[in-house]
Amino acid sequence: MRQFKYILLLALTLINWCYAQPYKHKLKGTASYYHNKFNNRKTSSGETFHNINYTAAHKTMPLGTWVIVTRLSNRLYVIVKVNDRLPPDSKRTIDLAQAAARKLKMIERGLAKVKIEVIPRYSIKMIMPISNN
């Protein structure tokens, strides 16, 4: 019984510590955005792609990961869901749907230097809007 209490206390402490730590998965790189020809095609996650959605493609991040993408030159940011894959040899760090690229004001240039921060799963519900209005 004593060993069970010790293991339970250790597990609760570890869970608390994990949730209290800021997620350190941050990277910088170049963002581009999807061409219209990809509309209505299936993504790697099986979802249908639409340029009006706030989605992105990345080489290695798990599908379903939510990230904050911040354009470094103007500090504008957008929250997107990774639901597709970039080719392994791509020079881009992330490929955004046009809606997200528009929020970052990168449509005219086509490319932008960005910072990408993964949002921990337990925080997603706190920051996502309740409605699309």
Contacts in CASP RR format, 6 or more apart in sequence:
PFRMAT RR
TARGET T0000
AUTHOR 0000-0000-0000
METHOD contacts of the structure
MODEL  1
MRQFKYILLLALTLINWCYAQPYKHKLKGTASYYHNKFNNRKTSSGETFH
NINYTAAHKTMPLGTWVIVTRLSNRLYVIVKVNDRLPPDSKRTIDLAQAA
ARKLKMIERGLAKVKIEVIPRYSIKMIMPISNN
19 120 0 8 1.000
19 122 0 8 1.000
23 117 0 8 1.000
23 118 0 8 1.000
23 119 0 8 1.000
23 120 0 8 1.000
25 117 0 8 1.000
25 118 0 8 1.000
26 115 0 8 1.000
26 116 0 8 1.000
26 117 0 8 1.000
26 118 0 8 1.000
27 93 0 8 1.000
27 115 0 8 1.000
27 116 0 8 1.000
28 72 0 8 1.000
28 93 0 8 1.000
28 113 0 8 1.000
28 114 0 8 1.000
28 115 0 8 1.000
28 116 0 8 1.000
29 93 0 8 1.000
29 94 0 8 1.000
29 113 0 8 1.000
29 114 0 8 1.000
29 115 0 8 1.000
29 116 0 8 1.000
30 91 0 8 1.000
30 92 0 8 1.000
30 93 0 8 1.000
30 111 0 8 1.000
30 112 0 8 1.000
30 113 0 8 1.000
30 114 0 8 1.000
31 69 0 8 1.000
31 71 0 8 1.000
31 92 0 8 1.000
31 93 0 8 1.000
31 94 0 8 1.000
31 95 0 8 1.000
31 96 0 8 1.000
31 101 0 8 1.000
31 104 0 8 1.000
31 106 0 8 1.000
31 111 0 8 1.000
31 112 0 8 1.000
31 113 0 8 1.000
31 114 0 8 1.000
32 92 0 8 1.000
32 94 0 8 1.000
32 95 0 8 1.000
32 96 0 8 1.000
32 110 0 8 1.000
32 111 0 8 1.000
33 95 0 8 1.000
33 96 0 8 1.000
33 97 0 8 1.000
33 98 0 8 1.000
33 100 0 8 1.000
33 101 0 8 1.000
33 106 0 8 1.000
33 107 0 8 1.000
33 110 0 8 1.000
34 49 0 8 1.000
34 51 0 8 1.000
34 57 0 8 1.000
34 95 0 8 1.000
34 96 0 8 1.000
34 97 0 8 1.000
34 98 0 8 1.000
36 51 0 8 1.000
36 98 0 8 1.000
38 49 0 8 1.000
38 51 0 8 1.000
39 49 0 8 1.000
39 50 0 8 1.000
39 51 0 8 1.000
40 48 0 8 1.000
40 49 0 8 1.000
40 50 0 8 1.000
41 48 0 8 1.000
41 49 0 8 1.000
42 48 0 8 1.000
42 49 0 8 1.000
43 49 0 8 1.000
43 55 0 8 1.000
43 57 0 8 1.000
43 83 0 8 1.000
43 84 0 8 1.000
44 57 0 8 1.000
44 63 0 8 1.000
44 83 0 8 1.000
44 84 0 8 1.000
44 85 0 8 1.000
45 63 0 8 1.000
45 64 0 8 1.000
45 83 0 8 1.000
45 84 0 8 1.000
46 83 0 8 1.000
47 55 0 8 1.000
47 83 0 8 1.000
49 55 0 8 1.000
49 83 0 8 1.000
49 84 0 8 1.000
49 97 0 8 1.000
50 97 0 8 1.000
51 97 0 8 1.000
51 98 0 8 1.000
51 99 0 8 1.000
52 97 0 8 1.000
52 98 0 8 1.000
52 99 0 8 1.000
53 97 0 8 1.000
53 99 0 8 1.000
54 78 0 8 1.000
54 79 0 8 1.000
54 80 0 8 1.000
54 81 0 8 1.000
54 97 0 8 1.000
54 99 0 8 1.000
54 100 0 8 1.000
55 80 0 8 1.000
55 81 0 8 1.000
55 82 0 8 1.000
55 83 0 8 1.000
55 84 0 8 1.000
55 96 0 8 1.000
55 97 0 8 1.000
55 100 0 8 1.000
56 67 0 8 1.000
56 69 0 8 1.000
56 80 0 8 1.000
56 81 0 8 1.000
56 82 0 8 1.000
56 83 0 8 1.000
56 84 0 8 1.000
56 94 0 8 1.000
56 95 0 8 1.000
56 96 0 8 1.000
56 97 0 8 1.000
56 100 0 8 1.000
57 82 0 8 1.000
57 83 0 8 1.000
57 84 0 8 1.000
57 85 0 8 1.000
57 86 0 8 1.000
57 94 0 8 1.000
57 95 0 8 1.000
58 65 0 8 1.000
58 67 0 8 1.000
58 82 0 8 1.000
58 84 0 8 1.000
58 85 0 8 1.000
58 86 0 8 1.000
58 93 0 8 1.000
58 94 0 8 1.000
58 95 0 8 1.000
58 116 0 8 1.000
59 85 0 8 1.000
59 86 0 8 1.000
59 87 0 8 1.000
59 88 0 8 1.000
59 90 0 8 1.000
61 67 0 8 1.000
61 82 0 8 1.000
61 118 0 8 1.000
62 82 0 8 1.000
63 82 0 8 1.000
63 83 0 8 1.000
63 84 0 8 1.000
63 85 0 8 1.000
64 81 0 8 1.000
64 82 0 8 1.000
64 83 0 8 1.000
65 81 0 8 1.000
65 82 0 8 1.000
65 118 0 8 1.000
65 119 0 8 1.000
66 79 0 8 1.000
66 80 0 8 1.000
66 81 0 8 1.000
66 82 0 8 1.000
66 118 0 8 1.000
66 119 0 8 1.000
66 124 0 8 1.000
66 128 0 8 1.000
67 79 0 8 1.000
67 80 0 8 1.000
67 82 0 8 1.000
67 94 0 8 1.000
67 116 0 8 1.000
67 117 0 8 1.000
67 118 0 8 1.000
67 119 0 8 1.000
68 77 0 8 1.000
68 78 0 8 1.000
68 79 0 8 1.000
68 116 0 8 1.000
68 117 0 8 1.000
68 119 0 8 1.000
69 77 0 8 1.000
69 78 0 8 1.000
69 79 0 8 1.000
69 80 0 8 1.000
69 94 0 8 1.000
69 96 0 8 1.000
69 100 0 8 1.000
69 104 0 8 1.000
69 114 0 8 1.000
69 115 0 8 1.000
69 116 0 8 1.000
70 76 0 8 1.000
70 77 0 8 1.000
70 114 0 8 1.000
70 115 0 8 1.000
70 116 0 8 1.000
70 117 0 8 1.000
71 77 0 8 1.000
71 104 0 8 1.000
71 105 0 8 1.000
71 106 0 8 1.000
71 112 0 8 1.000
71 113 0 8 1.000
71 114 0 8 1.000
72 112 0 8 1.000
72 113 0 8 1.000
72 114 0 8 1.000
72 115 0 8 1.000
73 112 0 8 1.000
73 113 0 8 1.000
74 104 0 8 1.000
74 105 0 8 1.000
76 103 0 8 1.000
76 104 0 8 1.000
76 105 0 8 1.000
77 103 0 8 1.000
77 104 0 8 1.000
78 96 0 8 1.000
78 100 0 8 1.000
78 103 0 8 1.000
78 104 0 8 1.000
79 119 0 8 1.000
79 127 0 8 1.000
79 128 0 8 1.000
80 96 0 8 1.000
80 97 0 8 1.000
80 100 0 8 1.000
84 95 0 8 1.000
86 92 0 8 1.000
86 94 0 8 1.000
86 95 0 8 1.000
92 111 0 8 1.000
93 114 0 8 1.000
93 116 0 8 1.000
94 114 0 8 1.000
94 116 0 8 1.000
96 104 0 8 1.000
98 107 0 8 1.000
101 107 0 8 1.000
101 110 0 8 1.000
104 112 0 8 1.000
104 114 0 8 1.000
106 112 0 8 1.000
119 127 0 8 1.000
END
